[in-house]
Amino acid sequence: MDLAVRCYETTRSFPREEAFGLTSQIRRAAASVAANIAEGHGRQTTNSFVHFLRVAQGSLKELETHIILSRRVELMTDTNAQPLLGLSNEIGKMLRSLIRNLENKQ
């Protein structure tokens, strides 16, 4: 959730013509990470949870790509991009660890 909030805050400064471009894509991908974790947690089986955690990983990679692109086209500064990428990296490690632990329980 913190990553999604920070992405929303960061994209507020994007130009208006990006509202349906990178702004929307970044916000959607960031929200999707948290939403898929929550949805998977609410499922009845460990396999379903792991599936949704993997979907969250995919959304996280999509988000990272959009952040890097935003930096390269100068919609975002390094000062804004690096903390988001750092937090994304931490979340990715947590997701991988959780998936590994859940799979080992089975």
N, C-alpha and C positions, 0 to 999 in steps of 0.2 A: 504494500500500500504506500509506503514512504517513497518508493521509486516512482510510482504513478503520480503522486502529489507533486514531487519535484519536477517531473516531466511536464505536468500541466503548468506549473509556475514558470518553467523555462520557456515554454512555447508561447506564453502570453506576449512576448516581445517580438514574435515572428511577424513578418508583414501580412497584411490582411489577405493578399492574393494567395497565401499559403494555407488559408483556412481549410481548404479541401485537399491540400497536398500533404506536405510533411507534417504540418501541425496535427492534422487529423490522424495520420499514420502513426506518429509517435504516441499520441494519446491513446489510440486504440490498442496498440501493441502493449503499452505499459499497463493499461487496465486489464488486458487479456491475461497477463502473467498472474496477477492476483486473483482474477476471477476463475481461472483454471485450477489453481491450487485449492481455492475454496470449493469449487464444484467437485473436484476429485475427492476431497476430504469428506464430502457429504455422501459419497457413493457407498454402497454396501460391501464392496469387496476390495481387497488390497490390489488386485490386478487393475481394477478400474481407477483406483487412486494413482497407481504408477502410470497408467495411460495418460491421465490428465496432467500429471507432473511433467511428462515428456512433452505434452502440448505446450505447457508453460515454458519449458526450455526453448521450444521453437519460437514462441512469441518473444522471449528474451533475446534470442539471436537476431530476430527481425528488428527489435527495438535498437539493439546495438548498431545494426547496419544503418538505420535511419539517423541515429545520432552522429555516426561517422560521416554520412552524406551531408547532414546539416552543417557540420563543421567544414567540410570540403567546399561547400557552396557558400560559405560564410554567413549562414543564418544563425550560427551558434559560435561562440568563442571557445577556445581551449579551456578558459576558466569555467565555463558552464558545462562543457562536454566531459571533461575529465572526471569530475565527481560523479556524474551519471554513469559513466562507463565503469568507474570503480565500484559503485554500488551494484551495478549489473553483474560485475564479475563475482562479487561476494554472494549475490543471490544465486548465481549459476553454481557456485561451489556448494551452497546449501542444498540446492535441488539435487545435484548429483549424489551428494552424501545421503540424502533422504531416500532417493530411489534405490541406492545400493543397500541401505539398511532394510528397506521394505522387502527387496528381492531376497536378501539373505534370510529373512524370517520365514519365507515360504518353503 
